[in-house]
Amino acid sequence: MLDWKHARTFFYWRLRRLLLEERVKREILNANNELSDGHIQSMLRRWFVETEGAVKAYLWENNHVVVEWLEKHLQEGDGTRSAIRENIKYLKRDYALKHIRSLVQANPEIAMDCIVHMTQHITATQRVQIAHLLATVDDSTST
């Protein structure tokens, strides 16, 4: 039950929270457009618990606390590590890798062309690492 005396404050923080959550959801969907709204919501809650700790998980229901958390992790350029930005970066990476894998699996004849193209766009150190990785794969398959 919402007390009429505190309704304005409640709705202020609720609206701010929903607006910030929508902003994050748009960024997540830009990274991976296959995620459902429910999946995104559960990811946000998990990220909150990961950064704040399991002891403070109950605070997810507090709009004011979540707004402060979202604002803190959406700020850019202040030198702090943003859990939201880091997780979105990994979502984008995973989605790109999944897409590349599916393209190569659907068109196995282009795999070698893709490898040649990719090796042209990496550093010499990375090429050495790939050569070592390929040599290791060859060794493990022959034994």
N, C-alpha and C positions, 0 to 999 in steps of 0.2 A: 504494500500500500504506500502510495506517495503522499507525503504530507504537503498540503497546499502551500504552506509557508516556505518550503524549500524547493518547490516545483521549478521555479525559474532557474535556480542554480543547477538542479539536476539536468534539466533539458539543455542548458548551455553546454555543460560538459559532455552530455550524450551526443549532441550535434557535432561538437568539435571532434569527438572520437570517431564518429561515423564518417566525417569528411576526411580525416587523416587515414582511416582504414581504407577508404575508397581510393585515395591517392596511392597507397602502398599496393593495393590490389591491382591497379592499373599498371604499375611498374612490374609487378610479378607477371601479369598477363603479357606484357611486352617481352618478358624473358621466356615465358613458356605459356602459349595460349591454349594448351590442352588441359590446364588445371581447372577444376570446378571451384565454385564459390566456397563450398564447404571445406574442400581441401585447403584452400588458401587461408580460410579462417582458422583451421586447426594448425596450420603452419605458423601463423602469427602468434597464436597462443603458445605453441611449443617454443618459439624464439623468445617470447617474453619470459617463460619459465627458465629457459637456458641462461638468459642473461641476469635475471633477478634472483634465481634460485628457487628450488622446490618449496622452500619454507614460505615464500611470498607468492605462491601460485594463486592463492585466494584473492590477491589484489587484481587479478584479471577482471573481476566483476566491478572494480572501482573505475569509473569513467575518467575521473581526474588523474589518477595514477597512470592509466594507460595512455592518456593524451600526453602527459609529460614524457613517458617512455618513448612514444612514437616521435614526438618532436625532437627528443635527444638523439634518436637514431636516424632521423631524416636530415639533420643538419649536415651541411657539406662544408668541408674546408676548415673545420676547427681542430683538425689533427687527431681527434679521437676515432677509435675503431667503431664502425657502425655494424652491429649484428645484422640489421636489416639489409644494408647494402652488400655486405659480405655474402649473405645467404642468397640474395638475388643474383649476385655474380655467379655463384655456384649453380643456381637453377638455370641460368642462361648457358653456362658451359655444358651442363649435363644435357640440356635440350639440343644444343648444337651437335654434340657427340652422338646422341640418339638419332638425329636426323641424318648425319653423315653415314652412320652404320647402316641405317635402313636403305639409303641410296646405294651404297656399295653392295649390300646383300641383294637388292633388287636388280642391280646391273653389275655382276661380277667382272664383266669384261673391261670396266673402267677403273678397276682397283689399281692396276699398275700405273695408269695415267695420273690418278689421284696422288699416288705416292711420289711420283716424279715432280708433279706440280708443288706438292707440299715441301719437298726437300729443297726446292728452289727458293722458298720463302722463310727458311730458318737459318739460324747462325751455324757457323762451323762447329762450335761446341755441341750444339744440338744434333748435328749430323753424326758426330762421333758417338754420342749417346745412343742414337738410333742404330748405328752400325754395331755397337756393343750389344744392344738389345736383340738385334736380329741374329747375331752370332750365338747369343745365349739360347735363343729359341731353337736354332738349328741344333745346338748341342743337346738340348733336352729332348728333342724329338727323335734323335738318332740313338739314344740310350734306352 
